[in-house]
Amino acid sequence: MEKLFEQLNITPKNIELYKTAFSHSSYVNEHRMKNDYERLEFLGDAVLDLVVADYLYNNHKETEGEMTKVRASYVCENANYCYATSLSLQDYILLGHGEQKEGLKKAIVADIFEALMGAIYVDLGYATARKIILEVIVPYIQDPNTNFFSDYKSSLQEYIQTEQKSLEYNTIQEEGPAHDKTFTVEVKVDNIVYGIGSGSSKKEAEQEAAKVALEKMAPKQISNIE
C-alpha cells in the first residue's frame, strides 16, 4: 500500500487500520481475523456525507432540497466506485477464495472507498480525511459533464406529492450470505405495488423499484433525470 499512501500524500500511524479497510468479510472469515471493512465503511460514509455537505453549503447557493440531491449524486455507489478505481483501490482488496472466483463486485469496490476514508479519519483525523475527500471529489463536482446518479426515488417522491398520494417501500426478500446479499424491494403508491427492484443494497433496490414505478406512472420524469 506504500504507493497508495504516496499518492494520497499521507503517513499512516496505524497500518493495521488500512489492512482492515481493505479486508472483505470473506477473507476475514477464511483467515480467522477479527474485523472486516464494514465498520470503517459505516464511519467513512458519514464522513463523506459531512465533507460534501459542508463543501456544498460553503460553495453553492442551492436550496436545502437541491443540495441534498447534489450530495446524493456524489456519495452514491456509482460515484464511490469511480473514486475508488481512480485511486486503483481494487488492487489492494483482500477477498476470500470463493469471492475471488465470482469476481470483484462493483459494490465492494465502492464500499472500500468509504472504508478507506473511515480509516484515514480514525488514524489521521478529520482535517486529513477532509483534505483527501475534497481533492478526490471536488473535480467531479466542478465538471458539468459528470452524472453519477439518477435519483429516481426523489423524482417519484416529488411526483407523488403533487398527486397527494401515499408512498411506501418494503423489503420483500433478502438472499445470499451476509457479505453478499441481494435485496428485493417493492414500492407501493396508495397501497398498490407499482414497482419491484433488486440490488446489492436496500438503497439500490429502492432506486430500481422507483424507476419501474416512474416508468409506469410518469415516463416524462424518467427522461428528465436520465
C-alpha positions as CSV (number, residue, x, y, z in Angstrom):
1,M,0.0,0.0,0.0
2,E,3.0,2.3,0.0
3,K,2.2,3.5,-3.5
4,L,-1.3,4.4,-2.4
5,F,0.0,6.3,0.7
6,E,2.4,8.2,-1.5
7,Q,-0.5,9.0,-4.0
8,L,-2.6,10.4,-1.1
9,N,0.4,12.1,0.5
10,I,-0.2,10.6,3.9
11,T,2.0,8.8,6.5
12,P,-0.2,6.3,8.4
13,K,0.2,5.9,12.1
14,N,-1.7,2.6,12.4
15,I,-1.1,0.4,9.3
16,E,-3.5,-2.3,10.7
17,L,-6.4,0.1,10.2
18,Y,-5.7,0.2,6.5
19,K,-5.4,-3.5,6.2
20,T,-8.8,-3.8,7.9
21,A,-10.2,-1.2,5.4
22,F,-9.3,-3.5,2.5
23,S,-10.3,-6.8,4.1
24,H,-13.6,-8.2,2.8
25,S,-15.6,-10.4,5.2
26,S,-15.0,-13.5,3.0
27,Y,-11.2,-13.0,3.5
28,V,-11.6,-12.3,7.2
29,N,-13.6,-15.5,7.7
30,E,-11.1,-17.7,5.8
31,H,-8.2,-16.3,7.8
32,R,-10.0,-16.2,11.1
33,M,-9.3,-12.5,11.5
34,K,-11.2,-10.2,13.8
35,N,-12.6,-7.4,11.7
36,D,-13.6,-6.7,8.1
37,Y,-14.0,-3.3,6.5
38,E,-17.7,-2.8,7.3
39,R,-17.4,-0.8,10.5
40,L,-14.9,1.5,8.8
41,E,-17.2,1.7,5.8
42,F,-20.0,2.9,8.1
43,L,-17.9,5.6,9.5
44,G,-16.4,6.6,6.2
45,D,-19.9,7.0,4.7
46,A,-20.8,9.5,7.5
47,V,-17.5,11.5,7.0
48,L,-18.1,11.7,3.2
49,D,-21.6,13.0,3.8
50,L,-20.4,15.7,6.2
51,V,-17.5,16.8,4.0
52,V,-19.5,17.0,0.8
53,A,-22.4,18.7,2.6
54,D,-20.0,21.3,4.1
55,Y,-18.4,21.9,0.7
56,L,-21.8,22.5,-0.9
57,Y,-23.0,24.8,1.9
58,N,-20.0,27.0,1.6
59,N,-19.6,27.0,-2.2
60,H,-23.1,26.7,-3.7
61,K,-26.3,28.7,-3.4
62,E,-28.8,25.9,-3.9
63,T,-31.8,25.3,-1.6
64,E,-31.7,22.5,1.0
65,G,-33.6,20.2,-1.3
66,E,-31.3,20.9,-4.2
67,M,-28.1,20.4,-2.1
68,T,-29.5,17.1,-0.8
69,K,-29.8,15.9,-4.4
70,V,-26.4,17.1,-5.4
71,R,-24.8,15.5,-2.3
72,A,-26.6,12.2,-3.1
73,S,-25.1,12.3,-6.6
74,Y,-21.5,12.4,-5.3
75,V,-21.7,9.9,-2.4
76,C,-23.7,7.2,-4.2
77,E,-22.3,3.8,-5.2
78,N,-21.5,4.8,-8.8
79,A,-19.6,7.8,-7.6
80,N,-17.7,5.9,-4.9
81,Y,-16.8,3.2,-7.4
82,C,-15.4,5.9,-9.7
83,Y,-13.3,7.4,-6.9
84,A,-12.0,4.0,-5.9
85,T,-10.9,3.0,-9.3
86,S,-9.3,6.4,-9.9
87,L,-7.1,5.5,-6.9
88,S,-6.7,1.9,-8.1
89,L,-8.1,0.7,-4.8
90,Q,-9.3,-2.5,-6.4
91,D,-5.6,-3.6,-6.5
92,Y,-5.5,-3.8,-2.7
93,I,-8.8,-5.5,-1.8
94,L,-8.4,-8.8,0.0
95,L,-11.1,-11.4,-0.9
96,G,-11.7,-15.0,0.1
97,H,-11.3,-17.7,-2.5
98,G,-15.0,-18.1,-3.2
99,E,-15.4,-14.4,-3.7
100,Q,-12.4,-14.3,-6.0
101,K,-14.0,-16.9,-8.2
102,E,-17.1,-14.8,-8.6
103,G,-15.1,-11.7,-9.5
104,L,-14.7,-8.3,-7.8
105,K,-18.2,-6.7,-7.5
106,K,-18.7,-3.0,-8.1
107,A,-20.5,-2.6,-4.7
108,I,-17.4,-4.0,-2.9
109,V,-15.1,-1.6,-4.7
110,A,-17.4,1.3,-3.8
111,D,-17.6,0.2,-0.2
112,I,-13.8,0.1,0.0
113,F,-13.5,3.8,-0.8
114,E,-15.8,4.6,2.2
115,A,-13.8,2.2,4.4
116,L,-10.5,3.9,3.4
117,M,-11.9,7.3,4.2
118,G,-13.0,5.9,7.6
119,A,-9.6,4.5,8.3
120,I,-7.9,7.9,7.4
121,Y,-10.4,9.7,9.7
122,V,-9.6,7.4,12.6
123,D,-5.9,7.3,12.0
124,L,-5.1,10.9,11.0
125,G,-8.1,12.9,12.0
126,Y,-10.9,14.8,10.3
127,A,-8.8,17.5,8.7
128,T,-6.7,15.0,6.8
129,A,-9.7,13.0,5.7
130,R,-11.5,16.2,4.6
131,K,-8.5,17.3,2.6
132,I,-8.3,14.0,0.7
133,I,-12.0,13.7,0.1
134,L,-12.1,17.2,-1.3
135,E,-9.1,16.5,-3.5
136,V,-10.8,13.4,-4.9
137,I,-14.4,14.6,-5.2
138,V,-14.4,18.4,-6.0
139,P,-13.0,18.0,-9.6
140,Y,-16.1,15.8,-10.3
141,I,-18.5,18.3,-8.7
142,Q,-16.9,21.1,-10.8
143,D,-17.2,19.1,-14.0
144,P,-20.6,19.8,-15.6
145,N,-20.5,16.6,-17.6
146,T,-20.3,14.4,-14.5
147,N,-23.5,12.5,-13.8
148,F,-23.1,9.6,-11.4
149,F,-26.6,9.2,-10.1
150,S,-30.2,9.2,-11.4
151,D,-32.3,9.8,-8.3
152,Y,-35.5,8.0,-9.1
153,K,-36.7,8.0,-5.5
154,S,-36.6,11.8,-5.2
155,S,-38.4,12.1,-8.6
156,L,-41.1,9.6,-7.6
157,Q,-41.5,11.4,-4.2
158,E,-42.0,14.8,-6.0
159,Y,-44.5,13.3,-8.4
160,I,-46.5,11.6,-5.6
161,Q,-46.6,14.8,-3.6
162,T,-48.2,16.7,-6.4
163,E,-50.7,13.9,-6.8
164,Q,-51.3,13.8,-3.0
165,K,-50.9,10.0,-2.8
166,S,-49.1,7.8,-0.2
167,L,-45.7,6.2,-0.9
168,E,-44.2,3.2,0.8
169,Y,-41.1,1.0,0.3
170,N,-41.0,-2.6,1.6
171,T,-38.1,-5.1,1.6
172,I,-39.8,-8.3,0.4
173,Q,-36.8,-10.6,0.1
174,E,-33.1,-10.9,1.2
175,E,-31.0,-13.6,-0.4
176,G,-27.4,-14.7,-0.1
177,P,-24.7,-14.7,2.7
178,A,-24.2,-11.7,5.0
179,H,-21.3,-10.4,3.0
180,D,-23.0,-10.7,-0.4
181,K,-26.8,-10.1,0.0
182,T,-29.3,-9.3,-2.8
183,F,-32.3,-7.2,-1.6
184,T,-35.6,-7.1,-3.4
185,V,-37.9,-4.1,-2.6
186,E,-41.4,-3.2,-3.7
187,V,-42.8,0.3,-3.8
188,K,-46.4,1.0,-3.2
189,V,-48.4,4.0,-4.2
190,D,-51.8,4.2,-2.3
191,N,-51.2,0.6,-1.2
192,I,-50.8,-0.6,-4.8
193,V,-47.5,-2.1,-5.9
194,Y,-46.1,-0.1,-8.8
195,G,-42.5,-1.3,-8.9
196,I,-40.2,-4.0,-7.8
197,G,-36.4,-3.7,-7.8
198,S,-33.3,-5.7,-6.7
199,G,-29.8,-4.6,-5.8
200,S,-26.8,-5.3,-3.6
201,S,-28.1,-2.8,-1.0
202,K,-31.6,-1.7,0.0
203,K,-30.9,1.8,-1.4
204,E,-30.0,0.4,-4.8
205,A,-33.1,-1.9,-4.8
206,E,-35.3,1.1,-3.8
207,Q,-33.9,3.1,-6.7
208,E,-34.7,0.3,-9.1
209,A,-38.2,-0.1,-7.8
210,A,-38.8,3.7,-8.0
211,K,-37.5,3.7,-11.6
212,V,-40.0,0.9,-12.5
213,A,-42.8,2.8,-10.8
214,L,-41.9,6.1,-12.7
215,E,-41.9,4.2,-16.0
216,K,-45.5,3.2,-15.4
217,M,-46.8,6.4,-13.8
218,A,-44.8,9.3,-15.2
219,P,-42.4,8.3,-18.1
220,K,-41.6,12.0,-18.7
221,Q,-40.0,12.1,-15.2
222,I,-37.6,9.4,-16.4
223,S,-36.5,11.4,-19.4
224,N,-35.8,14.4,-17.2
225,I,-33.3,12.6,-15.0
226,E,-31.5,10.3,-17.4
